[in-house]
């Protein structure tokens, strides 16, 4: 069965957060900035159509909830409340409002009253699924957004609606996601991979292959010190000010006597004769965690990373795609400002 609590924790939470943030950061209107798609609308359409064709209505709902959960993860990771740039905040707000509008269409078959309420919050009528844009540009900039209050309970009638769905699907098989073992870790979300900027770099005194770096990753304690074997590939001048991704929740290691408190991520050619940083876009904020659309959650401890061999399992599936985008199992690695890119390398391993 599908529980009302799950919907409140996922979709209800997302709608409330999105509308509240629009009031706080966009004066209660749809911001006039481009959104950053945080999930694949076409894939969601396809999965829903396939589920309906096989009368697997519960599976359609479960898939829907998975995408909503990932979008909540995007918002948590983007953390506009920590941003100092107003434009960056509004990009996140626009993205979440566009996501909510898309989600309302997929609610119509199951929760028509709730879907209607969401369209009312957005002051935007529904369209048809074929006309629903997959580029997150369905809403008209400047459209007023409902200022939600504690009296605006999104799912007050959803139990009856969902009970009807459950009775229709009493004999349906559970979707694949329901069979997943609880102990399985979402590998990517388990890693604390953050956007950073190298603010200082110098040659390691005892190694001709290592740089020592101080990297701003948004921590209150200040920059972290990391050693990287990049001297054969970058000059000292090229290192300073470089944007990068940093894996933080691994145990510190001594490299040539220098304590390294993390690892920068780079793409490497098969012959290892070309190595490039995978770099966040200009609008990404130091300290924000990168994410993929299909996973969310808090990073695990350094001890769990080691015990579960998280990095060893995950790194085998980190690659650049044909568009130089960093990916994990084909899922594009994103920041609040867009995907992470290598400069030139395609189809190579990231580590």
Secondary structure, DSSP 8 states (H G I E B T S, - for coil): ---HHHHIIIIIHHHHHHHHHHHHHHTTB--SS-----S-HHHHHHHHHHHHHTT-HHHHHHHHHHHHHHHHHHHHHH-GGG---HHHHHHHHHHHHHHHHHHHHHHTTT-HHHHHHHHHHHT-----GGGS-SSS--S-TT-B-----TT--TTTTHHHHHHHHHHHTTT----GGGGS-TT---HHHHS-EEEEEEEEEEE-TT-SS-EEEEEE-S-TT--EEEEES-TTT--HHHHTT-EEEEE-SS--EEETTEEE-SEE-EEE-TTSS-EEEEE--TT--TT-B-B-TT-------HHHHHHTTHHHHHHTTEEE-TTSBEEETTEE-EETTEE-EESS--S-EE-
